[in-house]
């Protein structure tokens, strides 16, 4: 039986511009946003979050047109320390609301690692916005693997002011990974996150796990920071 690990992480997010999605201005028919979190609703569920222990400096920009077309870049890791790698996630897509309660969104994300270019990958995504809740799916087909993700963010339904988001991904490896007793060609991982703002601090309680355990974890290369069950409490505060 897996024993979840518990970590307490306190992250200081420093951004000279402003708090997340606060800096905003119009440029003709375009709307520009700068912040410390991804601005785009579907992309926000897929852009890789800053993991515990990584750089505390991250942010990006988002440019959208009245027609629904948008594009932007976000860096979840600036690569400022020797133990981290610079990552830049570029995305573009189209968002269209049918009314104030229902809309759809489709797009593409390119994950770029300037210092590790062979790791670059692309991901298609799409989904629905329903009453402030987001339900989506994505698919990436890289040369060495295929990843399929389902995610949901119940931001429109927050009992006791607590936000809930979930993600489930299946990974199919192009080349099976060798482990003790055989090989592994596929696995899955998942995560559940509970979020609440408290006195200017964003509190996140995250549980993640995967279908691998024990010695099979040597083949793990999924979205989570750890193969086995992991319970993380994260406190983040943004400053001007």
Secondary structure as UniProt FT lines:
FT   STRAND          5..14
FT   TURN            20..22
FT   STRAND          23..27
FT   TURN            28..29
FT   STRAND          30..35
FT   HELIX           41..44
FT   TURN            45..46
FT   TURN            52..53
FT   STRAND          59..65
FT   TURN            66..67
FT   STRAND          69..77
FT   TURN            82..83
FT   STRAND          87..97
FT   STRAND          102..112
FT   TURN            114..115
FT   HELIX           117..119
FT   STRAND          121..130
FT   TURN            131..132
FT   STRAND          133..142
FT   TURN            143..144
FT   STRAND          145..153
FT   TURN            155..156
FT   HELIX           159..161
FT   STRAND          163..179
FT   TURN            180..181
FT   STRAND          182..198
FT   TURN            199..200
FT   STRAND          201..210
FT   HELIX           214..219
FT   STRAND          230..239
//
